[in-house]
Amino acid sequence: MTALLSPPVLGLGTWKSNPGEVGAAVGTALELGYRHIDCASIYGNEAEIGQALTTAFRDGLVSRDQLWITSKLWNDCHAPEHVRPALLRSLQDLQLEQLDLYLIHWPVAHRHGVLMAEHPSDQIPLEQLPLSRTWAAMEALVEEGLVRQIGVSNCSAAKVVELLKNCRLRPAMNQVERHPWLQQKALLHRCQEEGIGITAYSPLGSPAGDGKAPLLEDPAIGAIAAAHEATPAQVLLAWGIATGTAVIPKSVRRDRLASNLAAAELKLSREDLQRIAELDRHQRFVDGSFWERPGGPYQRAELWDEPGEAKG
Ligand SMILES: NC(=O)c1ccc[n+]([C@@H]2O[C@H](COP(=O)([O-])OP(=O)(O)OC[C@H]3O[C@@H](n4cnc5c(N)ncnc54)[C@H](OP(=O)(O)O)[C@@H]3O)[C@@H](O)[C@H]2O)c1
């Protein structure tokens, strides 16, 4: 078997999949047919995912070349000398020799060892540590064979274009929040023009455990779901796929893992797609406000390169 050329369009998210439940979720997902797992060192659960992968390989459930595994470089490891050690840590935790895709998680840099910056002085402005320097170290990982593809996450079109000016290897992917309330049409179009794939994160609107799931409760989504005898989640995922992106919903529940995966079979009509196109309200659930520190280098307007982005 040869390795996959691009990520399967429906993958499993693992952010907030807690230790003690993430391994079982990954095992169940593989059993159900998921072949794409989205990981990150900052999620704090890669070691348990690695155990689940090793068990699945040992039991003959799936082979390594049938899987697409993504991980991400955290903000405190943007300095070129920290990139390779960070990747090696993820590989060791995941019990893998190679990643399919390694992403720069955020266009936000911290001092080494600072996972979440409390003070502005813990953050390093991109002017001091540009993404292009981190990118050069990412390119070296591909050349060494440790990673098959590299990409970015949470990058605006302007940041992608800037990176393209100096890169030797073009980014294969930009992973960004995307769903019917945040359709990112201009960014999607620009990335497609440049041959850069888009993976849509928080495709269900990242509902929290408190029962609040506003996007899943959108009446238009509900009506389309009812007409197809599908769930709202399936409509959201099918829309992401129909509009040219990969989607990576997170769940730790077998019933939802199964029904989310089945969304790849749901075909929306042209009328459904037109109705959903009207729902865009440029609403982020992961809005980047958590990087804002008074007087710090990362404010939302600059983070997203959207001057109109709300402050406060
Ligand atoms: N690159 C980045 O900066 C970034 C940022 C955010 C997310 N991500 C990636 O994208 C993945 C997905 O995003 P996300 O976790 O923010 O949000 P999401 O996938 O939109 O939503 C996950 C939430 O929805 C629930 N859920 C799953 N399936 C459901 C269904 N069929 N019906 C109702 N609720 C359902 C899950 O709970 P249960 O587990 O209880 O089912 C969980 O609370 C992440 O896990 C992560 O891998 C990347």
The ligand as an SDF file (V2000), in Angstrom:
LIG
                    3D

 48 52  0  0  0  0  0  0  0  0999 V2000
   -6.1110   24.4770   14.7180 N   0  0  0  0  0  0  0  0  0  0  0  0
   -6.7590   24.9790   15.7370 C   0  0  0  0  0  0  0  0  0  0  0  0
   -6.4060   26.0170   16.3060 O   0  0  0  0  0  0  0  0  0  0  0  0
   -7.9740   24.2510   16.2270 C   0  0  0  0  0  0  0  0  0  0  0  0
   -8.8940   24.9280   17.0520 C   0  0  0  0  0  0  0  0  0  0  0  0
  -10.0500   24.2380   17.4500 C   0  0  0  0  0  0  0  0  0  0  0  0
  -10.2350   22.9280   17.0570 C   0  0  0  0  0  0  0  0  0  0  0  0
   -9.2830   22.2820   16.2860 N   0  0  0  0  0  0  0  0  0  0  0  0
   -9.4600   20.8720   15.8870 C   0  0  0  0  0  0  0  0  0  0  0  0
  -10.7710   20.7130   15.3540 O   0  0  0  0  0  0  0  0  0  0  0  0
  -11.4640   19.7160   16.0950 C   0  0  0  0  0  0  0  0  0  0  0  0
  -12.9530   19.9990   16.1160 C   0  0  0  0  0  0  0  0  0  0  0  0
  -13.2260   21.2460   16.6840 O   0  0  0  0  0  0  0  0  0  0  0  0
  -13.8710   21.4270   18.1320 P   0  0  0  0  0  0  0  0  0  0  0  0
  -13.4870   20.2730   18.9890 O   0  0  0  0  0  0  0  0  0  0  0  0
  -13.5480   22.8010   18.5610 O   0  0  0  0  0  0  0  0  0  0  0  0
  -15.4330   21.4550   17.8620 O   0  0  0  0  0  0  0  0  0  0  0  0
  -16.5310   20.6040   17.0750 P   0  0  0  0  0  0  0  0  0  0  0  0
  -15.9620   19.3970   16.4660 O   0  0  0  0  0  0  0  0  0  0  0  0
  -17.2460   21.5980   16.2500 O   0  0  0  0  0  0  0  0  0  0  0  0
  -17.5040   20.2030   18.2670 O   0  0  0  0  0  0  0  0  0  0  0  0
  -17.1140   19.2730   19.2440 C   0  0  0  0  0  0  0  0  0  0  0  0
  -18.2070   19.2540   20.3050 C   0  0  0  0  0  0  0  0  0  0  0  0
  -19.4370   18.8170   19.7310 O   0  0  0  0  0  0  0  0  0  0  0  0
  -19.9440   17.6620   20.4030 C   0  0  0  0  0  0  0  0  0  0  0  0
  -20.4740   16.8100   19.3430 N   0  0  0  0  0  0  0  0  0  0  0  0
  -19.7930   15.9860   18.5010 C   0  0  0  0  0  0  0  0  0  0  0  0
  -20.6180   15.3920   17.6260 N   0  0  0  0  0  0  0  0  0  0  0  0
  -21.8720   15.8280   17.9190 C   0  0  0  0  0  0  0  0  0  0  0  0
  -23.1400   15.5780   17.3760 C   0  0  0  0  0  0  0  0  0  0  0  0
  -23.2850   14.7350   16.3510 N   0  0  0  0  0  0  0  0  0  0  0  0
  -24.2070   16.1990   17.9240 N   0  0  0  0  0  0  0  0  0  0  0  0
  -24.0600   17.0550   18.9530 C   0  0  0  0  0  0  0  0  0  0  0  0
  -22.8640   17.3470   19.5200 N   0  0  0  0  0  0  0  0  0  0  0  0
  -21.7680   16.7420   19.0040 C   0  0  0  0  0  0  0  0  0  0  0  0
  -18.7460   17.0760   21.1350 C   0  0  0  0  0  0  0  0  0  0  0  0
  -19.1180   16.4600   22.3370 O   0  0  0  0  0  0  0  0  0  0  0  0
  -18.8700   14.8650   22.6180 P   0  0  0  0  0  0  0  0  0  0  0  0
  -17.3950   14.6070   22.5310 O   0  0  0  0  0  0  0  0  0  0  0  0
  -19.4320   14.7120   23.9960 O   0  0  0  0  0  0  0  0  0  0  0  0
  -19.6600   14.1470   21.5630 O   0  0  0  0  0  0  0  0  0  0  0  0
  -17.9210   18.3290   21.4530 C   0  0  0  0  0  0  0  0  0  0  0  0
  -18.4160   18.9450   22.6290 O   0  0  0  0  0  0  0  0  0  0  0  0
  -10.7920   19.7800   17.4690 C   0  0  0  0  0  0  0  0  0  0  0  0
  -11.0870   18.6680   18.2630 O   0  0  0  0  0  0  0  0  0  0  0  0
   -9.3490   19.9020   17.0520 C   0  0  0  0  0  0  0  0  0  0  0  0
   -8.8330   18.6420   16.6560 O   0  0  0  0  0  0  0  0  0  0  0  0
   -8.1760   22.9460   15.8570 C   0  0  0  0  0  0  0  0  0  0  0  0
  1  2  1  0
  2  3  2  0
  2  4  1  0
  4  5  1  0
  4 48  2  0
  5  6  2  0
  6  7  1  0
  7  8  2  0
  8  9  1  0
  8 48  1  0
  9 10  1  0
  9 46  1  0
 10 11  1  0
 11 12  1  0
 11 44  1  0
 12 13  1  0
 13 14  1  0
 14 15  2  0
 14 16  1  0
 14 17  1  0
 17 18  1  0
 18 19  2  0
 18 20  1  0
 18 21  1  0
 21 22  1  0
 22 23  1  0
 23 24  1  0
 23 42  1  0
 24 25  1  0
 25 26  1  0
 25 36  1  0
 26 27  1  0
 26 35  1  0
 27 28  2  0
 28 29  1  0
 29 30  1  0
 29 35  2  0
 30 31  1  0
 30 32  2  0
 32 33  1  0
 33 34  2  0
 34 35  1  0
 36 37  1  0
 36 42  1  0
 37 38  1  0
 38 39  2  0
 38 40  1  0
 38 41  1  0
 42 43  1  0
 44 45  1  0
 44 46  1  0
 46 47  1  0
M  CHG  2   8   1  16  -1
M  END
$$$$
